[in-house]
Amino acid sequence: MNHQNILEVLGKVMLFQRLTQDQLERVARLAAAVRLSEGESLFEQQDPAERFYLLVSGQIKLFRLSADGSEKVIEVINPGATFAEALMFLEKPSYPVGAQALKASELVSIDARDFVSMLRQSVDTLLMLAADLSQRLHGLIRELNDLSLHTGTCRVATYFLQQPSNSADQFDLDLPKQILASRLSIKPETLSRIFRSLTNAGLIEISGNKITILDRSHLGDLADVCSSGETSLLSTFYHRP
């Protein structure tokens, strides 16, 4: 990926669309293309956060390791998304998570220190960027609230309903089940049990990695039940003939 390619890719992303052409040229000049093979690490937890990233193709997982070595997937990054950009405002930033390619991936790596220096020269750009980051923060707060309140079934139902599908209500499950389980804060065996329960209840059909939603209305009820505090529907669901 050469300078012109990087410039074109950056120009299509909302974060960089806020910049003037001169600012965009400056960012692209100090940016670098990064290619990762499946399973290759981009950075480790607690590494100095000197750069942030735009994922062009592939898939990246962000994860934390606990003291006992167990892994919790925090987020799965898909093409077109930027990540680690909020860290550039810290005095001595380090990555709070590790990043690893779930698929062969191509990224653009951006110089965080120079980006901040550029923003200091334009208050308007800085304020617009702060608004974008604030929206993302509120989204993460809502997700943390969902993770603490929703049962595994609610989380799986919500995840299914959020996936883009065709007119036949089908989509491909593009994450390994172990990764999806960690992403939804569910044990892999619990996720398999939920899949079986949703299938047996006639709400979904699973064929390989293809999911077909058979009863979107009832799946929506399950997705809503935890936020409304109504547990009776879940009880009914688990006792459906």
Summary of the structure (lengths in Angstrom):
residues: 241
radius of gyration: 20.4
end to end distance: 56.0
largest distance: 65.1
contacts: 687
relative contact order: 0.12
helix: 48%
strand: 22%
